[in-house]
Amino acid sequence: MYIYPDNLKSKATLWLWELRDIGIIGIGCLISVFALSQLGWFPPIVLTALYAFLSIRFEDVSILDFIRYAAAFFFVKQQIYEWRA
C-alpha cells in the first residue's frame, strides 16, 4: 500500500518505512540470504533485521530517531532549570 505524503515536502512511505529504507532492507536481505546459504554466517541477517526494526517510522519519527532523542535528553545534553519566584 503506497501512502502519499500529507504535505509535499515529506518523504514517501511504504507501510512503515520510507522507500529508501525498503531498498536498503531488500538489498540487505539478498546479501543476508547469500551469506547464510553459502557461508553459514548469521550476522548479516541479524544486522538487516535490526536495521529494519530501527527504521520503522511513526509520524515521521523512526525508532532510531527516538532512541537518539532520548539518549541526548538523558545523557548528552545538559538540562537547564530556571527557578523563578
Backbone hydrogen bonds in HBPLUS format (Angstrom, degrees):
<---DONOR---> <-ACCEPTOR-->    atom                        ^
c    i                          cat <-CA-CA->   ^        H-A-AA   ^      H-
h    n   atom  resd res      DA  || num        DHA   H-A  angle D-A-AA Bond
n    s   type  num  typ     dist DA aas  dist angle  dist       angle   num
A0003-ILE N   A0013-THR O   3.44 MM  10  5.89 171.3  2.45 155.7 156.8     1
A0010-SER N   A0007-ASN O   3.32 MM   3  5.93 159.0  2.37 115.8 120.9     2
A0014-LEU N   A0017-TRP O   2.76 MM   3  5.55 164.7  1.79 169.8 175.3     3
A0017-TRP N   A0014-LEU O   3.17 MM   3  5.55 169.6  2.18 132.0 131.2     4
A0057-ARG N   A0016-LEU O   2.75 MM  41  5.47 168.7  1.76 164.2 168.2     5
A0021-ASP N   A0018-GLU O   3.08 MM   3  5.26 118.5  2.47 100.0 114.4     6
A0022-ILE N   A0018-GLU O   3.08 MM   4  6.47 149.4  2.18 149.8 158.8     7
A0023-GLY N   A0019-LEU O   3.18 MM   4  6.48 154.8  2.25 146.2 151.4     8
A0024-ILE N   A0020-ARG O   3.07 MM   4  6.41 158.4  2.12 148.1 153.8     9
A0025-ILE N   A0021-ASP O   2.86 MM   4  6.01 162.4  1.89 151.7 156.6    10
A0026-GLY N   A0022-ILE O   2.91 MM   4  6.05 154.9  1.98 144.7 151.9    11
A0027-ILE N   A0023-GLY O   3.00 MM   4  6.22 166.1  2.02 152.9 155.6    12
A0028-GLY N   A0024-ILE O   2.87 MM   4  5.97 157.0  1.92 145.5 153.0    13
A0029-CYS N   A0025-ILE O   2.83 MM   4  6.03 146.7  1.94 144.1 152.9    14
A0030-LEU N   A0026-GLY O   3.06 MM   4  6.38 155.6  2.13 146.5 152.5    15
A0031-ILE N   A0027-ILE O   3.02 MM   4  6.30 165.7  2.04 154.0 157.1    16
A0032-SER N   A0028-GLY O   2.82 MM   4  5.91 153.1  1.90 143.0 151.6    17
A0033-VAL N   A0029-CYS O   2.87 MM   4  6.02 160.6  1.90 151.6 155.5    18
A0034-PHE N   A0030-LEU O   3.07 MM   4  6.26 159.9  2.12 146.4 152.1    19
A0035-ALA N   A0031-ILE O   2.89 MM   4  6.10 164.8  1.91 150.6 154.9    20
A0036-LEU N   A0032-SER O   2.87 MM   4  6.00 153.3  1.94 146.4 154.1    21
A0037-SER N   A0033-VAL O   2.90 MM   4  5.97 162.0  1.94 148.1 153.0    22
A0038-GLN N   A0034-PHE O   2.90 MM   4  5.82 165.7  1.92 153.2 157.7    23
A0039-LEU N   A0035-ALA O   2.99 MM   4  5.18 142.8  2.14 121.4 132.9    24
A0041-TRP N   A0035-ALA O   3.26 MM   6  5.63 178.0  2.26 125.6 125.5    25
A0040-GLY N   A0036-LEU O   3.12 MM   4  4.36 129.8  2.39 102.0 112.8    26
A0045-ILE N   A0042-PHE O   3.11 MM   3  5.71 125.2  2.42 120.1 132.5    27
A0046-VAL N   A0042-PHE O   3.26 MM   4  6.48 154.3  2.33 154.5 161.6    28
A0047-LEU N   A0043-PRO O   2.90 MM   4  6.10 163.4  1.93 157.7 161.5    29
A0048-THR N   A0044-PRO O   2.92 MM   4  6.07 155.1  1.98 144.5 151.4    30
A0049-ALA N   A0045-ILE O   3.00 MM   4  6.09 158.5  2.05 139.5 145.3    31
A0050-LEU N   A0046-VAL O   2.89 MM   4  6.08 154.2  1.96 146.9 154.6    32
A0051-TYR N   A0047-LEU O   2.88 MM   4  6.08 158.8  1.93 146.4 151.9    33
A0052-ALA N   A0048-THR O   2.89 MM   4  6.09 157.9  1.93 146.5 153.2    34
A0053-PHE N   A0049-ALA O   2.97 MM   4  6.17 152.6  2.04 144.1 151.1    35
A0054-LEU N   A0050-LEU O   2.92 MM   4  6.13 167.6  1.93 153.2 156.6    36
A0055-SER N   A0051-TYR O   2.95 MM   4  5.96 135.2  2.15 146.4 156.3    37
A0056-ILE N   A0053-PHE O   3.37 MM   3  5.68 168.1  2.38 110.9 113.0    38
A0064-LEU N   A0054-LEU O   3.05 MM  10  5.04 149.8  2.15 151.2 141.8    39
A0063-ILE N   A0056-ILE O   3.15 MM   7  6.07 135.0  2.36 156.5 169.4    40
A0058-PHE N   A0061-VAL O   3.03 MM   3  5.47 170.1  2.04 141.3 140.6    41
A0061-VAL N   A0058-PHE O   3.16 MM   3  5.47 147.2  2.27 109.2 118.5    42
A0066-PHE N   A0062-SER O   3.03 MM   4  6.35 157.1  2.08 148.1 154.1    43
A0067-ILE N   A0063-ILE O   2.98 MM   4  6.29 155.2  2.05 148.6 155.0    44
A0068-ARG N   A0064-LEU O   2.94 MM   4  6.19 157.1  1.99 148.2 154.6    45
A0069-TYR N   A0065-ASP O   2.87 MM   4  6.14 161.5  1.90 153.4 158.1    46
A0070-ALA N   A0066-PHE O   2.91 MM   4  6.09 159.5  1.95 148.5 154.4    47
A0071-ALA N   A0067-ILE O   2.90 MM   4  6.07 161.5  1.93 149.8 154.7    48
A0072-ALA N   A0068-ARG O   2.93 MM   4  6.09 160.5  1.97 149.9 155.5    49
A0073-PHE N   A0069-TYR O   2.92 MM   4  6.08 153.8  1.99 144.4 151.9    50
A0074-PHE N   A0070-ALA O   2.91 MM   4  6.06 166.5  1.92 154.5 157.5    51
A0075-PHE N   A0071-ALA O   2.79 MM   4  5.42 157.2  1.84 144.5 151.5    52
A0076-VAL N   A0071-ALA O   3.28 MM   5  6.59 148.0  2.39 140.9 147.7    53
A0077-LYS N   A0072-ALA O   2.87 MM   5  5.50 164.2  1.90 144.9 150.3    54
